[in-house]
């Protein structure tokens, strides 16, 4: 009797565990782009691996979205889009409250830049729509004043190369990007930078060159 109960319990646990392990977003990247129509910078997350359709898998957990701007710039969050509060059943209307949590201006480690760390407010809980690999979701839009002449002077923080919390002038502030969803495991893997038309042409030329060399050698 004990053995039979144990087997049934094991089967139930396996089913529950499989439900947790499936339907999870497992990797994301950040993407920021200047919107020429609005004059704002749109801040996105890109789902690069995994998917989520259940409530827990779509729920926002802790995150940090850090922006680097020319020193002296004023940064303001002016529009919020996703995730939506109380969106368990896809009926949410109010966007998650993204807010600027930390600011370091012109640190000695990088005097020409200011750093802004933006985080989501987790109460009430907020959910995304169904998520699939390849989805690009706009989270919020920021206004940068003055708008730099070179639009790419406003950029995402780079975890591997920008100043750490122990760098001179950072005063212990950690601006490392991070993103968790459906649990506490880190899903952020880096930033996405789309190729310019010239870069795309160069890539295609390189592919064509490799193909010609391969055909020539075959």
C-alpha positions, -999 to +999 in steps of 0.1 A: +000+000+000+028+024+009+046+015-023+015+023-044+009+056-026+046+065-032+043+058-069+012+079-073+028+107-053+058+105-076+037+107-107+019+138-093+051+155-085+065+148-120+034+163-136+036+194-113+073+198-120+068+195-157+042+222-156+066+245-138+095+238-161+075+242-193+060+275-203+089+295-190+108+324-206+145+314-202+164+343-219+158+379-227+177+409-241+171+447-237+167+470-267+163+508-267+154+529-298+148+566-304+113+572-318+116+600-344+079+606-343+075+611-306+110+623-298+112+597-270+133+566-264+113+534-264+126+508-240+119+472-249+126+436-238+131+409-264+122+373-256+151+353-271+143+319-256+113+301-241+076+310-239+050+316-213+012+313-213+004+305-177-001+332-151+031+325-131+052+324-162+039+358-174+043+376-140+070+402-137+095+397-109+125+419-100+143+437-128+166+466-135+168+485-168+197+509-167+202+538-191+234+558-198+231+594-210+254+623-216+261+641-183+237+669-175+208+652-192+174+650-175+156+617-178+119+612-173+096+582-178+066+596-197+048+565-210+044+530-195+030+501-215+038+466-201+033+445-181-002+453-170-014+452-134-038+424-124-035+409-159-039+373-148-069+368-170-059+393-198-081+420-184-056+444-170-057+480-181-031+499-159+006+495-169+031+484-143+046+514-125+082+516-138+102+542-118+137+557-116+152+541-085+188+553-086+209+580-103+246+587-104+258+617-122+292+622-137+312+597-116+349+598-117+350+565-134+331+580-164+327+617-160+310+623-193+280+601-185+251+599-161+235+566-150+198+559-144+185+527-129+148+519-136+129+492-118+093+479-118+070+483-088+059+447-080+026+455-061+001+448-074+015+420-095+017+426-132+015+401-161+024+401-198+003+387-226+013+353-238+051+354-246+070+336-273+106+336-285+111+365-309+086+388-293+096+424-287+077+441-259+078+478-253+080+484-216+081+522-213+093+554-230+117+580-216+123+616-224+159+629-225+164+666-222+183+680-240+179+655-268+215+646-279+225+654-315+237+618-318+207+597-308+229+567-298+245+588-271+216+575-250+222+538-246+218+508-224+241+500-195+267+473-204+272+449-175+306+438-187+322+472-195+305+500-176+315+510-141+307+486-113+294+495-079+330+497-066+343+520-094+354+555-084+324+578-079+297+551-081+291+552-043+282+516-042+253+519-067+249+488-089+234+496-123+238+461-137+209+451-159+187+422-149+153+407-156+134+379-138+099+367-148+079+338-134+105+333-107+138+345-093+162+330-119+181+356-139+169+357-176+187+388-189+215+378-212+226+411-228+216+440-250+204+439-286+218+462-312+202+461-347+226+462-376+226+493-398+219+489-435+256+491-443+264+465-417+237+442-432+252+447-467+287+438-453+273+406-437+256+396-469+287+403-489+307+382-465+282+353-468+282+355-506+320+355-506+321+324-484+296+307-506+316+314-537+347+301-521+329+270-510+314+263-545+348+270-560+365+245-538+338+218-542 
